[in-house]
Amino acid sequence: MAQKLSFQIVKAENPDISVIRNFINREFPYTNATNSFVESRLSSKNTFIFKLIRGKQIAGFVDLELKESEGWIIGLSVKKNYRNKGLGKILLEFSLEFFRNLNAKKAILWVKKNNANAKKLYLKSGFSSQGLLKKKIDNCIIEVLSLPLETNKRHGLQAA
């Protein structure tokens, strides 16, 4: 019988700075994130970092930013040993609901064009391509994806 993963998603706090920094640098090495960078994102009123906790370990995180009426998914990642268990989808759905609650009109993210697993998740969740960035990041072509958000819908159901 398969064991069900139990987890929770909570806002990251100052004691999480070094773990989040290491996570960012492992998954997005071109950022060269520092403790002060993560601390500034945690303290900004328009940025939000959430951690996905399994037991006492951070199994994943998502870095969100609200820019006017657009919700930007700056980074979303799950540790390798927790992948292919649906946790990326859970973090993504959490992020979209979070943006809806802030009345964002659309969600936007950048993804490496060759990151097939991430693109599959985003496209299956309703995102569509808006084209390619003119510059490469980490020597990779970057695709811009977006998803219109309907604030009166929750988990695919119409609000009464």
VMD Tcl script that builds the backbone (N, CA, C; Angstrom):
set m [mol new atoms 480]
animate dup $m
set s [atomselect $m all]
$s set {name element resname resid chain x y z} {
  {N N MET 1 A 0.847 -1.175 0.000}
  {CA C MET 1 A 0.000 0.000 0.000}
  {C C MET 1 A 0.894 1.241 0.000}
  {N N ALA 2 A 0.581 2.200 -0.847}
  {CA C ALA 2 A 1.378 3.425 -0.934}
  {C C ALA 2 A 1.139 4.295 0.291}
  {N N GLN 3 A 2.231 4.865 0.793}
  {CA C GLN 3 A 2.117 5.745 1.957}
  {C C GLN 3 A 1.810 7.157 1.477}
  {N N LYS 4 A 0.836 7.788 2.076}
  {CA C LYS 4 A 0.446 9.138 1.705}
  {C C LYS 4 A 1.424 10.140 2.334}
  {N N LEU 5 A 1.861 11.099 1.518}
  {CA C LEU 5 A 2.749 12.136 2.022}
  {C C LEU 5 A 1.947 13.154 2.813}
  {N N SER 6 A 2.379 13.455 4.025}
  {CA C SER 6 A 1.746 14.542 4.766}
  {C C SER 6 A 2.697 15.730 4.729}
  {N N PHE 7 A 2.149 16.904 4.570}
  {CA C PHE 7 A 2.943 18.109 4.403}
  {C C PHE 7 A 2.115 19.305 4.818}
  {N N GLN 8 A 2.783 20.437 4.913}
  {CA C GLN 8 A 2.069 21.699 5.102}
  {C C GLN 8 A 2.847 22.788 4.391}
  {N N ILE 9 A 2.129 23.839 3.990}
  {CA C ILE 9 A 2.737 24.988 3.338}
  {C C ILE 9 A 2.581 26.171 4.275}
  {N N VAL 10 A 3.703 26.766 4.644}
  {CA C VAL 10 A 3.697 27.913 5.558}
  {C C VAL 10 A 4.666 28.976 5.041}
  {N N LYS 11 A 4.442 30.193 5.501}
  {CA C LYS 11 A 5.308 31.298 5.105}
  {C C LYS 11 A 6.698 31.076 5.693}
  {N N ALA 12 A 7.717 31.277 4.874}
  {CA C ALA 12 A 9.092 31.171 5.356}
  {C C ALA 12 A 9.379 32.349 6.281}
  {N N GLU 13 A 10.269 32.129 7.243}
  {CA C GLU 13 A 10.617 33.156 8.223}
  {C C GLU 13 A 12.134 33.295 8.288}
  {N N ASN 14 A 12.600 34.282 9.067}
  {CA C ASN 14 A 14.032 34.548 9.149}
  {C C ASN 14 A 14.880 33.322 9.504}
  {N N PRO 15 A 14.454 32.426 10.409}
  {CA C PRO 15 A 15.278 31.245 10.687}
  {C C PRO 15 A 15.470 30.327 9.464}
  {N N ASP 16 A 14.643 30.504 8.423}
  {CA C ASP 16 A 14.724 29.671 7.211}
  {C C ASP 16 A 15.661 30.248 6.157}
  {N N ILE 17 A 16.223 31.426 6.405}
  {CA C ILE 17 A 16.971 32.152 5.367}
  {C C ILE 17 A 18.062 31.295 4.733}
  {N N SER 18 A 18.923 30.673 5.526}
  {CA C SER 18 A 20.042 29.937 4.925}
  {C C SER 18 A 19.562 28.709 4.160}
  {N N VAL 19 A 18.527 28.038 4.654}
  {CA C VAL 19 A 17.998 26.865 3.947}
  {C C VAL 19 A 17.389 27.303 2.609}
  {N N ILE 20 A 16.616 28.385 2.628}
  {CA C ILE 20 A 16.002 28.888 1.397}
  {C C ILE 20 A 17.095 29.353 0.426}
  {N N ARG 21 A 18.112 30.061 0.930}
  {CA C ARG 21 A 19.224 30.518 0.081}
  {C C ARG 21 A 19.897 29.332 -0.596}
  {N N ASN 22 A 20.184 28.278 0.178}
  {CA C ASN 22 A 20.820 27.095 -0.405}
  {C C ASN 22 A 19.925 26.446 -1.451}
  {N N PHE 23 A 18.640 26.411 -1.180}
  {CA C PHE 23 A 17.662 25.849 -2.111}
  {C C PHE 23 A 17.673 26.642 -3.417}
  {N N ILE 24 A 17.607 27.973 -3.302}
  {CA C ILE 24 A 17.604 28.831 -4.488}
  {C C ILE 24 A 18.883 28.626 -5.290}
  {N N ASN 25 A 20.015 28.622 -4.621}
  {CA C ASN 25 A 21.292 28.494 -5.328}
  {C C ASN 25 A 21.478 27.119 -5.961}
  {N N ARG 26 A 20.881 26.093 -5.381}
  {CA C ARG 26 A 20.951 24.746 -5.963}
  {C C ARG 26 A 20.070 24.661 -7.212}
  {N N GLU 27 A 18.869 25.219 -7.124}
  {CA C GLU 27 A 17.916 25.108 -8.230}
  {C C GLU 27 A 18.072 26.206 -9.286}
  {N N PHE 28 A 18.509 27.383 -8.847}
  {CA C PHE 28 A 18.653 28.534 -9.743}
  {C C PHE 28 A 20.035 29.157 -9.515}
  {N N PRO 29 A 21.112 28.442 -9.873}
  {CA C PRO 29 A 22.471 28.880 -9.513}
  {C C PRO 29 A 22.869 30.237 -10.095}
  {N N TYR 30 A 22.258 30.637 -11.187}
  {CA C TYR 30 A 22.592 31.917 -11.816}
  {C C TYR 30 A 22.188 33.114 -10.951}
  {N N THR 31 A 21.354 32.894 -9.918}
  {CA C THR 31 A 20.920 34.009 -9.069}
  {C C THR 31 A 21.978 34.422 -8.065}
  {N N ASN 32 A 22.865 33.491 -7.685}
  {CA C ASN 32 A 23.868 33.765 -6.647}
  {C C ASN 32 A 23.222 34.412 -5.424}
  {N N ALA 33 A 22.119 33.839 -4.966}
  {CA C ALA 33 A 21.358 34.399 -3.843}
  {C C ALA 33 A 22.206 34.430 -2.573}
  {N N THR 34 A 22.077 35.521 -1.845}
  {CA C THR 34 A 22.763 35.690 -0.562}
  {C C THR 34 A 21.717 35.695 0.549}
  {N N ASN 35 A 22.195 35.585 1.793}
  {CA C ASN 35 A 21.272 35.679 2.929}
  {C C ASN 35 A 20.528 37.005 2.905}
  {N N SER 36 A 21.225 38.097 2.591}
  {CA C SER 36 A 20.565 39.408 2.592}
  {C C SER 36 A 19.516 39.508 1.476}
  {N N PHE 37 A 19.759 38.842 0.355}
  {CA C PHE 37 A 18.765 38.811 -0.723}
  {C C PHE 37 A 17.487 38.126 -0.240}
  {N N VAL 38 A 17.635 36.950 0.374}
  {CA C VAL 38 A 16.469 36.213 0.867}
  {C C VAL 38 A 15.774 37.012 1.972}
  {N N GLU 39 A 16.563 37.601 2.868}
  {CA C GLU 39 A 15.982 38.404 3.945}
  {C C GLU 39 A 15.183 39.575 3.387}
  {N N SER 40 A 15.694 40.219 2.338}
  {CA C SER 40 A 14.958 41.353 1.743}
  {C C SER 40 A 13.659 40.889 1.100}
  {N N ARG 41 A 13.652 39.695 0.518}
  {CA C ARG 41 A 12.416 39.174 -0.076}
  {C C ARG 41 A 11.411 38.804 1.010}
  {N N LEU 42 A 11.902 38.294 2.131}
  {CA C LEU 42 A 11.002 37.945 3.239}
  {C C LEU 42 A 10.381 39.192 3.871}
  {N N SER 43 A 11.106 40.306 3.873}
  {CA C SER 43 A 10.612 41.504 4.554}
  {C C SER 43 A 9.855 42.457 3.638}
  {N N SER 44 A 9.898 42.239 2.335}
  {CA C SER 44 A 9.180 43.114 1.400}
  {C C SER 44 A 7.679 42.869 1.489}
  {N N LYS 45 A 6.904 43.936 1.330}
  {CA C LYS 45 A 5.442 43.773 1.422}
  {C C LYS 45 A 4.823 43.147 0.179}
  {N N ASN 46 A 5.570 43.087 -0.935}
  {CA C ASN 46 A 5.014 42.542 -2.174}
  {C C ASN 46 A 5.605 41.197 -2.571}
  {N N THR 47 A 6.492 40.644 -1.744}
  {CA C THR 47 A 7.060 39.335 -2.047}
  {C C THR 47 A 6.746 38.372 -0.906}
  {N N PHE 48 A 6.599 37.114 -1.281}
  {CA C PHE 48 A 6.166 36.104 -0.333}
  {C C PHE 48 A 6.894 34.798 -0.643}
  {N N ILE 49 A 7.579 34.258 0.338}
  {CA C ILE 49 A 8.216 32.959 0.164}
  {C C ILE 49 A 7.516 31.972 1.091}
  {N N PHE 50 A 7.056 30.882 0.505}
  {CA C PHE 50 A 6.404 29.831 1.266}
  {C C PHE 50 A 7.244 28.568 1.169}
  {N N LYS 51 A 7.253 27.808 2.249}
  {CA C LYS 51 A 7.983 26.543 2.275}
  {C C LYS 51 A 6.993 25.404 2.414}
  {N N LEU 52 A 7.291 24.318 1.736}
  {CA C LEU 52 A 6.505 23.109 1.847}
  {C C LEU 52 A 7.277 22.204 2.800}
  {N N ILE 53 A 6.653 21.876 3.916}
  {CA C ILE 53 A 7.323 21.118 4.967}
  {C C ILE 53 A 6.792 19.695 5.001}
  {N N ARG 54 A 7.712 18.755 5.048}
  {CA C ARG 54 A 7.388 17.330 5.221}
  {C C ARG 54 A 8.156 16.895 6.446}
  {N N GLY 55 A 7.454 16.576 7.501}
  {CA C GLY 55 A 8.119 16.287 8.770}
  {C C GLY 55 A 8.752 17.572 9.287}
  {N N LYS 56 A 10.060 17.553 9.453}
  {CA C LYS 56 A 10.762 18.764 9.888}
  {C C LYS 56 A 11.631 19.337 8.779}
  {N N GLN 57 A 11.518 18.768 7.582}
  {CA C GLN 57 A 12.349 19.193 6.459}
  {C C GLN 57 A 11.588 20.058 5.482}
  {N N ILE 58 A 12.295 21.028 4.899}
  {CA C ILE 58 A 11.733 21.802 3.802}
  {C C ILE 58 A 11.891 20.962 2.545}
  {N N ALA 59 A 10.769 20.523 1.985}
  {CA C ALA 59 A 10.777 19.665 0.802}
  {C C ALA 59 A 10.647 20.465 -0.481}
  {N N GLY 60 A 10.225 21.719 -0.358}
  {CA C GLY 60 A 10.055 22.570 -1.524}
  {C C GLY 60 A 9.771 23.984 -1.095}
  {N N PHE 61 A 9.778 24.883 -2.069}
  {CA C PHE 61 A 9.466 26.277 -1.768}
  {C C PHE 61 A 8.907 26.948 -3.013}
  {N N VAL 62 A 8.266 28.068 -2.780}
  {CA C VAL 62 A 7.815 28.915 -3.875}
  {C C VAL 62 A 8.047 30.365 -3.464}
  {N N ASP 63 A 8.556 31.147 -4.401}
  {CA C ASP 63 A 8.842 32.570 -4.206}
  {C C ASP 63 A 7.883 33.340 -5.100}
  {N N LEU 64 A 7.002 34.130 -4.485}
  {CA C LEU 64 A 5.947 34.842 -5.215}
  {C C LEU 64 A 6.133 36.338 -5.085}
  {N N GLU 65 A 5.681 37.060 -6.102}
  {CA C GLU 65 A 5.745 38.519 -6.059}
  {C C GLU 65 A 4.497 39.091 -6.720}
  {N N LEU 66 A 3.928 40.097 -6.077}
  {CA C LEU 66 A 2.773 40.790 -6.639}
  {C C LEU 66 A 3.259 42.098 -7.240}
  {N N LYS 67 A 3.074 42.251 -8.546}
  {CA C LYS 67 A 3.452 43.468 -9.276}
  {C C LYS 67 A 2.162 44.033 -9.875}
  {N N GLU 68 A 1.642 45.074 -9.223}
  {CA C GLU 68 A 0.346 45.646 -9.591}
  {C C GLU 68 A -0.701 44.532 -9.573}
  {N N SER 69 A -1.321 44.221 -10.707}
  {CA C SER 69 A -2.363 43.184 -10.701}
  {C C SER 69 A -1.851 41.855 -11.243}
  {N N GLU 70 A -0.516 41.700 -11.309}
  {CA C GLU 70 A 0.065 40.466 -11.809}
  {C C GLU 70 A 0.772 39.711 -10.688}
  {N N GLY 71 A 0.498 38.429 -10.620}
  {CA C GLY 71 A 1.186 37.570 -9.664}
  {C C GLY 71 A 2.318 36.836 -10.369}
  {N N TRP 72 A 3.527 37.088 -9.933}
  {CA C TRP 72 A 4.712 36.466 -10.539}
  {C C TRP 72 A 5.198 35.311 -9.682}
  {N N ILE 73 A 5.360 34.166 -10.314}
  {CA C ILE 73 A 5.995 33.031 -9.646}
  {C C ILE 73 A 7.479 33.135 -9.985}
  {N N ILE 74 A 8.240 33.633 -9.032}
  {CA C ILE 74 A 9.661 33.901 -9.244}
  {C C ILE 74 A 10.462 32.599 -9.230}
  {N N GLY 75 A 10.102 31.693 -8.362}
  {CA C GLY 75 A 10.778 30.410 -8.291}
  {C C GLY 75 A 9.873 29.402 -7.618}
  {N N LEU 76 A 9.872 28.185 -8.121}
  {CA C LEU 76 A 9.104 27.096 -7.531}
  {C C LEU 76 A 9.935 25.840 -7.712}
  {N N SER 77 A 10.195 25.134 -6.624}
  {CA C SER 77 A 10.998 23.927 -6.737}
  {C C SER 77 A 10.707 22.961 -5.598}
  {N N VAL 78 A 10.894 21.704 -5.912}
  {CA C VAL 78 A 10.759 20.620 -4.945}
  {C C VAL 78 A 12.088 19.860 -4.944}
  {N N LYS 79 A 12.577 19.505 -3.752}
  {CA C LYS 79 A 13.821 18.735 -3.658}
  {C C LYS 79 A 13.699 17.448 -4.461}
  {N N LYS 80 A 14.821 17.043 -5.028}
  {CA C LYS 80 A 14.832 15.875 -5.918}
  {C C LYS 80 A 14.181 14.631 -5.318}
  {N N ASN 81 A 14.456 14.333 -4.045}
  {CA C ASN 81 A 13.900 13.110 -3.452}
  {C C ASN 81 A 12.396 13.202 -3.171}
  {N N TYR 82 A 11.777 14.365 -3.381}
  {CA C TYR 82 A 10.329 14.520 -3.203}
  {C C TYR 82 A 9.607 14.729 -4.535}
  {N N ARG 83 A 10.343 14.702 -5.630}
  {CA C ARG 83 A 9.727 14.945 -6.939}
  {C C ARG 83 A 8.896 13.752 -7.396}
  {N N ASN 84 A 8.019 14.022 -8.361}
  {CA C ASN 84 A 7.117 13.016 -8.939}
  {C C ASN 84 A 6.142 12.450 -7.916}
  {N N LYS 85 A 5.784 13.278 -6.940}
  {CA C LYS 85 A 4.805 12.900 -5.922}
  {C C LYS 85 A 3.637 13.901 -5.879}
  {N N GLY 86 A 3.601 14.825 -6.851}
  {CA C GLY 86 A 2.520 15.806 -6.913}
  {C C GLY 86 A 2.743 17.054 -6.081}
  {N N LEU 87 A 3.907 17.194 -5.460}
  {CA C LEU 87 A 4.136 18.355 -4.589}
  {C C LEU 87 A 4.333 19.650 -5.373}
  {N N GLY 88 A 4.920 19.565 -6.563}
  {CA C GLY 88 A 5.047 20.753 -7.409}
  {C C GLY 88 A 3.678 21.290 -7.797}
  {N N LYS 89 A 2.780 20.388 -8.136}
  {CA C LYS 89 A 1.409 20.775 -8.486}
  {C C LYS 89 A 0.718 21.420 -7.283}
  {N N ILE 90 A 0.938 20.856 -6.105}
  {CA C ILE 90 A 0.329 21.413 -4.897}
  {C C ILE 90 A 0.859 22.823 -4.629}
  {N N LEU 91 A 2.172 23.022 -4.769}
  {CA C LEU 91 A 2.749 24.366 -4.598}
  {C C LEU 91 A 2.205 25.335 -5.641}
  {N N LEU 92 A 2.064 24.877 -6.883}
  {CA C LEU 92 A 1.537 25.727 -7.943}
  {C C LEU 92 A 0.087 26.114 -7.653}
  {N N GLU 93 A -0.742 25.143 -7.296}
  {CA C GLU 93 A -2.151 25.437 -6.987}
  {C C GLU 93 A -2.264 26.375 -5.791}
  {N N PHE 94 A -1.425 26.168 -4.784}
  {CA C PHE 94 A -1.395 27.067 -3.634}
  {C C PHE 94 A -1.074 28.492 -4.092}
  {N N SER 95 A -0.086 28.628 -4.968}
  {CA C SER 95 A 0.338 29.940 -5.461}
  {C C SER 95 A -0.784 30.645 -6.216}
  {N N LEU 96 A -1.474 29.909 -7.069}
  {CA C LEU 96 A -2.561 30.501 -7.858}
  {C C LEU 96 A -3.697 30.956 -6.951}
  {N N GLU 97 A -4.029 30.140 -5.951}
  {CA C GLU 97 A -5.083 30.523 -5.004}
  {C C GLU 97 A -4.646 31.742 -4.186}
  {N N PHE 98 A -3.383 31.780 -3.805}
  {CA C PHE 98 A -2.838 32.922 -3.065}
  {C C PHE 98 A -2.996 34.201 -3.894}
  {N N PHE 99 A -2.641 34.133 -5.175}
  {CA C PHE 99 A -2.780 35.298 -6.055}
  {C C PHE 99 A -4.247 35.692 -6.238}
  {N N ARG 100 A -5.130 34.702 -6.371}
  {CA C ARG 100 A -6.567 35.017 -6.498}
  {C C ARG 100 A -7.056 35.776 -5.265}
  {N N ASN 101 A -6.596 35.351 -4.097}
  {CA C ASN 101 A -7.002 36.020 -2.860}
  {C C ASN 101 A -6.469 37.441 -2.765}
  {N N LEU 102 A -5.420 37.748 -3.507}
  {CA C LEU 102 A -4.889 39.119 -3.575}
  {C C LEU 102 A -5.473 39.885 -4.764}
  {N N ASN 103 A -6.450 39.276 -5.438}
  {CA C ASN 103 A -7.129 39.858 -6.600}
  {C C ASN 103 A -6.211 40.108 -7.789}
  {N N ALA 104 A -5.187 39.278 -7.938}
  {CA C ALA 104 A -4.333 39.371 -9.127}
  {C C ALA 104 A -5.146 38.943 -10.345}
  {N N LYS 105 A -4.893 39.582 -11.460}
  {CA C LYS 105 A -5.639 39.292 -12.693}
  {C C LYS 105 A -5.011 38.158 -13.491}
  {N N LYS 106 A -3.685 37.964 -13.332}
  {CA C LYS 106 A -3.039 36.859 -14.026}
  {C C LYS 106 A -1.776 36.449 -13.294}
  {N N ALA 107 A -1.369 35.209 -13.552}
  {CA C ALA 107 A -0.119 34.671 -13.007}
  {C C ALA 107 A 0.877 34.571 -14.157}
  {N N ILE 108 A 2.114 34.911 -13.872}
  {CA C ILE 108 A 3.175 34.894 -14.884}
  {C C ILE 108 A 4.384 34.174 -14.305}
  {N N LEU 109 A 5.082 33.448 -15.158}
  {CA C LEU 109 A 6.338 32.824 -14.743}
  {C C LEU 109 A 7.246 32.662 -15.949}
  {N N TRP 110 A 8.508 32.488 -15.664}
  {CA C TRP 110 A 9.500 32.164 -16.682}
  {C C TRP 110 A 9.940 30.739 -16.448}
  {N N VAL 111 A 10.162 29.997 -17.518}
  {CA C VAL 111 A 10.623 28.617 -17.413}
  {C C VAL 111 A 11.643 28.361 -18.521}
  {N N LYS 112 A 12.665 27.597 -18.182}
  {CA C LYS 112 A 13.636 27.223 -19.210}
  {C C LYS 112 A 12.915 26.400 -20.265}
  {N N LYS 113 A 13.112 26.770 -21.517}
  {CA C LYS 113 A 12.409 26.108 -22.618}
  {C C LYS 113 A 12.660 24.598 -22.624}
  {N N ASN 114 A 13.832 24.170 -22.147}
  {CA C ASN 114 A 14.156 22.737 -22.167}
  {C C ASN 114 A 13.754 22.009 -20.877}
  {N N ASN 115 A 13.064 22.698 -19.952}
  {CA C ASN 115 A 12.630 22.062 -18.708}
  {C C ASN 115 A 11.264 21.406 -18.942}
  {N N ALA 116 A 11.303 20.225 -19.537}
  {CA C ALA 116 A 10.078 19.548 -19.981}
  {C C ALA 116 A 9.124 19.252 -18.835}
  {N N ASN 117 A 9.635 18.807 -17.684}
  {CA C ASN 117 A 8.747 18.457 -16.570}
  {C C ASN 117 A 8.004 19.678 -16.041}
  {N N ALA 118 A 8.713 20.775 -15.855}
  {CA C ALA 118 A 8.063 21.997 -15.363}
  {C C ALA 118 A 7.058 22.515 -16.386}
  {N N LYS 119 A 7.450 22.560 -17.653}
  {CA C LYS 119 A 6.533 23.052 -18.694}
  {C C LYS 119 A 5.267 22.201 -18.756}
  {N N LYS 120 A 5.423 20.892 -18.625}
  {CA C LYS 120 A 4.257 19.999 -18.654}
  {C C LYS 120 A 3.294 20.352 -17.521}
  {N N LEU 121 A 3.836 20.563 -16.316}
  {CA C LEU 121 A 3.004 20.938 -15.162}
  {C C LEU 121 A 2.271 22.255 -15.433}
  {N N TYR 122 A 3.008 23.262 -15.897}
  {CA C TYR 122 A 2.411 24.585 -16.104}
  {C C TYR 122 A 1.366 24.565 -17.215}
  {N N LEU 123 A 1.671 23.921 -18.322}
  {CA C LEU 123 A 0.717 23.882 -19.434}
  {C C LEU 123 A -0.526 23.081 -19.058}
  {N N LYS 124 A -0.337 21.990 -18.330}
  {CA C LYS 124 A -1.476 21.172 -17.880}
  {C C LYS 124 A -2.355 21.954 -16.900}
  {N N SER 125 A -1.757 22.917 -16.201}
  {CA C SER 125 A -2.493 23.739 -15.232}
  {C C SER 125 A -3.160 24.949 -15.884}
  {N N GLY 126 A -3.027 25.077 -17.204}
  {CA C GLY 126 A -3.729 26.146 -17.919}
  {C C GLY 126 A -2.870 27.301 -18.383}
  {N N PHE 127 A -1.597 27.299 -18.050}
  {CA C PHE 127 A -0.712 28.361 -18.530}
  {C C PHE 127 A -0.543 28.246 -20.031}
  {N N SER 128 A -0.287 29.373 -20.690}
  {CA C SER 128 A -0.001 29.359 -22.120}
  {C C SER 128 A 1.232 30.217 -22.390}
  {N N SER 129 A 1.903 29.886 -23.477}
  {CA C SER 129 A 3.140 30.582 -23.833}
  {C C SER 129 A 2.840 31.985 -24.339}
  {N N GLN 130 A 3.643 32.931 -23.873}
  {CA C GLN 130 A 3.536 34.308 -24.328}
  {C C GLN 130 A 4.749 34.693 -25.173}
  {N N GLY 131 A 5.610 33.703 -25.435}
  {CA C GLY 131 A 6.793 33.941 -26.252}
  {C C GLY 131 A 8.067 33.697 -25.470}
  {N N LEU 132 A 9.177 34.073 -26.079}
  {CA C LEU 132 A 10.494 33.847 -25.501}
  {C C LEU 132 A 11.123 35.166 -25.079}
  {N N LEU 133 A 11.936 35.111 -24.014}
  {CA C LEU 133 A 12.713 36.295 -23.632}
  {C C LEU 133 A 13.767 36.532 -24.691}
  {N N LYS 134 A 14.129 37.789 -24.869}
  {CA C LYS 134 A 15.162 38.123 -25.849}
  {C C LYS 134 A 16.542 37.680 -25.379}
  {N N LYS 135 A 16.742 37.618 -24.051}
  {CA C LYS 135 A 18.045 37.208 -23.526}
  {C C LYS 135 A 17.947 35.818 -22.906}
  {N N LYS 136 A 19.088 35.120 -22.911}
  {CA C LYS 136 A 19.155 33.809 -22.275}
  {C C LYS 136 A 19.491 33.986 -20.797}
  {N N ILE 137 A 19.064 33.046 -19.992}
  {CA C ILE 137 A 19.423 33.008 -18.574}
  {C C ILE 137 A 20.084 31.654 -18.331}
  {N N ASP 138 A 21.234 31.686 -17.696}
  {CA C ASP 138 A 21.987 30.463 -17.429}
  {C C ASP 138 A 22.244 29.713 -18.734}
  {N N ASN 139 A 22.477 30.497 -19.791}
  {CA C ASN 139 A 22.741 29.994 -21.135}
  {C C ASN 139 A 21.585 29.157 -21.692}
  {N N CYS 140 A 20.372 29.432 -21.211}
  {CA C CYS 140 A 19.181 28.711 -21.673}
  {C C CYS 140 A 18.154 29.681 -22.227}
  {N N ILE 141 A 17.409 29.215 -23.207}
  {CA C ILE 141 A 16.291 29.983 -23.736}
  {C C ILE 141 A 15.171 29.940 -22.704}
  {N N ILE 142 A 14.566 31.102 -22.440}
  {CA C ILE 142 A 13.521 31.221 -21.423}
  {C C ILE 142 A 12.185 31.531 -22.089}
  {N N GLU 143 A 11.177 30.765 -21.689}
  {CA C GLU 143 A 9.822 30.967 -22.197}
  {C C GLU 143 A 8.984 31.652 -21.120}
  {N N VAL 144 A 8.169 32.604 -21.542}
  {CA C VAL 144 A 7.264 33.316 -20.641}
  {C C VAL 144 A 5.896 32.647 -20.742}
  {N N LEU 145 A 5.353 32.242 -19.588}
  {CA C LEU 145 A 4.032 31.620 -19.543}
  {C C LEU 145 A 3.117 32.472 -18.679}
  {N N SER 146 A 1.840 32.500 -19.025}
  {CA C SER 146 A 0.888 33.232 -18.189}
  {C C SER 146 A -0.444 32.495 -18.128}
  {N N LEU 147 A -1.194 32.853 -17.101}
  {CA C LEU 147 A -2.508 32.252 -16.870}
  {C C LEU 147 A -3.434 33.327 -16.341}
  {N N PRO 148 A -4.541 33.623 -17.046}
  {CA C PRO 148 A -5.520 34.560 -16.485}
  {C C PRO 148 A -6.137 33.958 -15.228}
  {N N LEU 149 A -6.318 34.786 -14.217}
  {CA C LEU 149 A -6.906 34.314 -12.957}
  {C C LEU 149 A -8.304 34.880 -12.815}
  {N N GLU 150 A -9.237 34.021 -12.515}
  {CA C GLU 150 A -10.598 34.460 -12.253}
  {C C GLU 150 A -10.793 34.393 -10.753}
  {N N THR 151 A -10.966 35.550 -10.148}
  {CA C THR 151 A -11.031 35.601 -8.688}
  {C C THR 151 A -12.334 35.034 -8.137}
  {N N ASN 152 A -13.336 34.825 -8.967}
  {CA C ASN 152 A -14.587 34.251 -8.462}
  {C C ASN 152 A -14.611 32.735 -8.572}
  {N N LYS 153 A -13.499 32.133 -8.987}
  {CA C LYS 153 A -13.442 30.678 -9.081}
  {C C LYS 153 A -12.456 30.145 -8.060}
  {N N ARG 154 A -12.803 29.078 -7.417}
  {CA C ARG 154 A -11.938 28.400 -6.465}
  {C C ARG 154 A -11.897 26.928 -6.837}
  {N N HIS 155 A -10.735 26.433 -7.128}
  {CA C HIS 155 A -10.538 25.028 -7.449}
  {C C HIS 155 A -11.525 24.558 -8.529}
  {N N GLY 156 A -11.741 25.402 -9.555}
  {CA C GLY 156 A -12.576 25.018 -10.675}
  {C C GLY 156 A -14.069 25.118 -10.437}
  {N N LEU 157 A -14.500 25.581 -9.269}
  {CA C LEU 157 A -15.919 25.674 -8.967}
  {C C LEU 157 A -16.358 27.127 -8.963}
  {N N GLN 158 A -17.525 27.386 -9.501}
  {CA C GLN 158 A -18.080 28.739 -9.483}
  {C C GLN 158 A -18.483 29.101 -8.054}
  {N N ALA 159 A -18.183 30.322 -7.675}
  {CA C ALA 159 A -18.637 30.822 -6.372}
  {C C ALA 159 A -20.134 31.080 -6.439}
  {N N ALA 160 A -20.831 30.828 -5.358}
  {CA C ALA 160 A -22.301 31.019 -5.325}
  {C C ALA 160 A -22.649 32.485 -5.241}
}
mol reanalyze $m
mol bondsrecalc $m
mol representation Tube
mol addrep $m
